[in-house]
Amino acid sequence: MVAAASALAIQVPRMLALEAFQNASINQASELGDPRALYQALNQLRPDGEHVYSIREVNLRRDVVNVRLIEGKLAFFQPIGGHVTGAVFTGHGHIFATPHDRGERQSIAQFLGVPMLAQDFTRAYFRFTDGSAAEIKEQLASPEVSETSDPAFAASWEAVVANLNPWHSLRVMFDLISVNPLPYFYAGVENERLGAFDVLVDARRDEQVLLGQPRIENDQRFYDTWASFKSAEAPKKRIEMFAPIDYAVSTTIQNDLSLEGNTTLHLKTVRAGERIVPLELSRNLAVEEVKTEAGTPLVFFQNADMSRHDILQRGNDALLAVLPAPAKAGEEFRLQVKYRGNVISNAGNDVEFVGEHGTWYPHVGGGDHFALFDLSFRWPKRFTLVATGARSEIREEGDAKAGRWKSEVPFAVAGFNLGEYKMESAGGSHPRVEMYANHQLEDAILALLQKNPPAENSTLSEMYQTPRQRALAGTIPEALPPDPAAVLKRLGGQVADSIRFFEGLNGPFPFDHLDVSQIPGNFGQGWPGLVYLSTVVFLPQATQERAGFSERAQEEARDLMPFHEVAHQWWGNVAGSPEYRDAWIQEGMANYLALLYADSKKPADQRMKTWLEHYRAALVTRAPGASETADAAGPLSFGWRLLSAKAPNAYEAVTYGKGTWVIHMIHEMLQEPGAREPDARFRELLKTILTEHRFSALSTADFQRAIEGQMTRTMDVEGTHSMDWFFDEWVRGTGIPHYTVEFQTKPHGQEFLVTGQILQSGVDDVFTAPIPLYTSRAGGKLERLGVVVTSGPETHFHFVSRIRPAHVLIDPRLTVLCRTD
Ligand SMILES: [Zn+2]
């Protein structure tokens, strides 16, 4: 009771200021109110204990979500600027939702056991900017409803409301100060079985409806997305508020590696009436000022609480700037953002790296926006700095160096890296390839090496030693750690060679140069004209073994990572991903092309086959502790949603493994063995996509259409000239088919008639796939019998064969992701 009363007391003076503010925003001629006070007041909002309703049967429907308050007590939040933005309910309620999309229903079933959300609940916290308050009030006009003063009820909600409000204040504020609001409806629901979970219908999201809950498992935070989908009334195009035209990013790196930045964002208003410009910037960079072009300081919010869902998925890197007046559609303007902080880390032994990959400068988040970048840097002289764009004007100024990098074509993202690098040019002029690596190894790898000292008589081959190491050789008993920079020439040659290979498939390299730089850790990243490669790639095989890297990790560093990142120069940096559902195309394509390259270098090693088999095994086996296989966790189109507590390896196994298989299957289907150029359709597909989506986003639907433009007659299994069957099964659906074959043979003139059936299991009855059958001649040479397009659990076939098959082999050349054992 005391708590509720004091909360109300705090609120009164703010309310007055806010009402004035609200009127000001409606009457645009008036002075700007104070968005910070509005934000604080939204955090302080509490249920009104003076008006508590004992209710029966209140119903709310938002898209496919039905909320039923059967019996209990309800109180509205106190109004703010005349708007009621929340309510709380305790009693007996029921929530029901069934998505139309089959994949989303399956996803709910994965988490809840049934393909729909149908839960009783005892408490619910509602926030909204839509007509919910009026809708509920209308249903309260019944003789069964009584209204009383019940401060104890409001007090029972105090702790929960104080905790939850900040997650919603900014979102509610978006609409309160926009002249063109987009409705928001949130229900935080709690019952004994599931705990608290989120039900969100928000017109500002790309996928308006979200059902899910945050989870902590083994001290790791996850957000379990039960379902996320577009509402029935959603506009066809994604909702965009502001689009970037260009960025000028000025960065000073101090001796202690701290960073000071000043970015000018040149933006265009897409949606009229908005007051808040949502940007992304690392939470490690504190914003000091946001100004308009004319120098007017703007109110901004950095690292304020956003929805739990967004934070768990993307981190709390939000920066919101409040414009002085509602934006006009098509209007262009500039914002200047000043910030400072630490995003560059030392991984030990003077190996530096930029930790905040995409968020070291403020930018418009969401989707892929291609824009022009003008980057200028000032940094300590001891470092070499590499960045995206064409380099010009590097000069020394006392203890510092200064330089400028400009994009000549639009980039989706800009990046830089720095270190005490050795540089090695890999020759060639278009593109110019330059390799950068440190002489030292970072602490993490040194520690691994110290755990496993080399055998007595093993010394590091001279190729990997620095001059200092060579000079010391023999004077100290233990071999020194290898020098990553020693392998630059060899690696540079491979990178340049892979570029030529990829150009044959993708068309010309899209940038005038490629800088390849070492980064501590075990990952790689491909930026426009700049690639980061893990230190592991720079280690000789013997050292990788000594450091305890698995054979798989060594192979990955050798066969895949460098070329995967080079392939991203096209797949990711020419054609980007509009949303999380499309990111698999870039990953699958980069990985598949890297394997094609590895295979082309050493066909006898069968790298492609080995990796496809490895990926298949990872998809169909259950990881230790996982409740299901990676494949069953969800389809490719779920992207990062596959990162859930129930199958921790699913994201990687599906995005990379299944993604690679899907591109491989497309490639295999497009092959025409008898034609003059059997591979022409696949090449044409890649080039067409990269031309039509040059420096723009490529959606899964665009990708499917492009494949339909190249498809062969055999691929048209439904006779509709559509690849829906393939995308439904492999991209939007789960399941890996299992095949066995039964057959008989009898003489047929000079030849043999082979009849039988393929048995299909592990997938839906409607699953279809073109399965090639082979037999083998004496000596093991494969002889193709033909292709059976499966059409259910049993598909009959008959072929005429020149030889009498002793056995029939199902897809021995791995053209379809399936199991046959
Ligand atoms: Zn990748």
Boltz pocket constraint, residues with backbone or C-beta under 6 A from the ligand:
constraints:
  - pocket:
      binder: B
      contacts: [[A, 524], [A, 564], [A, 568], [A, 586], [A, 587], [A, 590]]
      max_distance: 6.0
